[in-house]
Amino acid sequence: MQRITTYLSAGTSATVPVGTVVLAHDERHLRRKLLHLADGDMVMLDLKEPVVFGDGDRLVLDNGDQVEIRAAKEPLYEIVPRDPLHLAELAWHLGNRHMTAQIEADRILILRDRVIREMIELLGARVVEIVEAFQPMRGAYHTHGDNHGHGHGGHE
């Protein structure tokens, strides 16, 4: 069985991956795990520290081949504000409740939660049920397995 001990950030490799692994947002915080690839193969991930992976990040096999991580499609609420100021207000309310959120210029995505939906609608936003890949923002103190943010010095 192939083993993985290093990784690369999304967009940093032009190598064609030999496989993919599809994971939900809460499955992408990994250190050591047997991963089942989309084609049925299995690989052993064995990192020194836990890492929160994003869509498009690459896992490097011992033989140099790469496996791409893909974000799974998940049932979400798309929150559509009236304007940019309203988006900031909604983001504040969600953050105050420690909601995991993907914040974009014209919308916010969250996992479905009936109580939060009611709150957001009372605040004047439109809420739409969707299913798509979820890339929530990482916290201010998050690192990608190292001490300097998303880079991978020494891991490549």
Stockholm file with secondary structure:
# STOCKHOLM 1.0

chainA/1-156         MQRITTYLSAGTSATVPVGTVVLAHDERHLRRKLLHLADGDMVMLDLKEPVVFGDGDRLVLDNGDQVEIRAAKEPLYEIVPRDPLHLAELAWHLGNRHMTAQIEADRILILRDRVIREMIELLGARVVEIVEAFQPMRGAYHTHGDNHGHGHGGHE
#=GR chainA/1-156 SS CEEEEEEECTTSCCSCCSEEEEECGGGCEEEEEEEECTTSCEEEEEEEEEEECCTTCEEEETTSCEEEEEECEEEEEEEECSSHHHHHHHHHHHHHTTCCEEECSSCEEEECCHHHHHHHHHTTCEEEEEEEECCCCCCTTCCSSSSSTTCCTTTC
#=GC SS_cons         CEEEEEEECTTSCCSCCSEEEEECGGGCEEEEEEEECTTSCEEEEEEEEEEECCTTCEEEETTSCEEEEEECEEEEEEEECSSHHHHHHHHHHHHHTTCCEEECSSCEEEECCHHHHHHHHHTTCEEEEEEEECCCCCCTTCCSSSSSTTCCTTTC
//
